Amino acid sequence: MFRFLVRRTLGAAVILLIISAIVFVLFYAAPRDPARIACGKVCTPETLALVRKNLGIDHSLPLQYWEWLKGLFVGRDYSSYGYCHAPCLGYSFQNREPVLSTILDRFPTTISLAIGSSVVFLVFGIGTGMLAAVKQGKALDKVASSASLIASSMQIYVVGVFATYLLVDQWQVLDRASYTPFTDNPAQWAQGLLVPWLVLSLIWTANYTRMTRSQMVESLSEDYVRTARAKGLSRRTVFFRFAWRGAMGPIVTIFGLDLGTLLGGAIITESTFSLQGLGMLSVKAVSTNDLPILLGVILVAAGAIVLFNIIVDSVYALIDPRVRLA
């Protein structure tokens, strides 16, 4: 197990290094010059050269990447900002603030949105899918399958506006979407994020309902499950001890990818409810050509996906005893 984790960690480091290099080249070789944008309309060549030096983009592209990579591990000295301690992701072109501190300031909003919605769609999605598998071919199965198909075709920006209008403005049963730090007021934190959680989890619940149902139906038809039934084990024991554990492997895999994606920033949800998380930060960075912020958010998203893939692979052995990690 230890050797497996070491190999996956080293592999993850290589993957993140490749991603950072590709993204760096794509962004910094873009036709839009961030120095010219920051310089303004009246910009002399001397001023433009000074702006490029202050932004740290006055060298060749390979040297820029090397300086950025070095700053990530040992820190970096900026002529206009001073010394940036490791891990240094650079400074924003727009607000001149450290990228890492900006991301850390927005990350609690995104992680609150991701974890809360994950709890909702896992509970309802897996629960509904299991019920549909048990009642395969019956009315409950057909209703759950039809409802999940309809819900998965909906769009967050439509459902979000509709839910806010009904639940907040008309019926006044829930609070308007907002973010309050959990440490300040846990109750207000949950109340402010309840509508975004419900809206974001609606589509994901539909996906997990269909996925759980198909995996459970397949698992219930396996030979080892039929053998357990033939030995006289109770229906509950067969369902949860054998069929359920066998069906959860693919679901855990997809959940690891989905949670990593959510932690990278639920862009549409945050934009719909005006939540200042990583999604809104990336949208603003795109509109202002703030390349350091974009690179930092993408690395956070990629790191989250890689991390949760390692975690998923590690818990496979606990879910399915047929899996053995070398």
Buried (B, 14 or more C-beta within 10 A) or exposed (E): EEEBEEEBEEEBEEBBEEBBBEBBBEBBEEEEBBBBBBBEEEBEEEEBEBBBBBBBBBEEEEEBBEBBBEBBEEEBEBEEBEEBEEEBBBBBBBEEEBBBEBBEEBBBBBBBBBBBBBEBBBEBBBBBBBBBBBBEEEEBBEEBBEBBEEBBEBEBBEBBEEBBEEBBEEEEEBBEBBBBEBEEEEEBBBBBBBBBBBBBBBBBBBBBBBBBBBBBBBBBEBEEBEEBBEEEBEEEEBBEBBBBBBBBBBBBBEBBBBBBBBBBBBBBBBBBBEBBBBBBBBBBBBEBBBBBBBBBBBBBBBBBBBBBBBBBBBBBBEBBEEEEEE
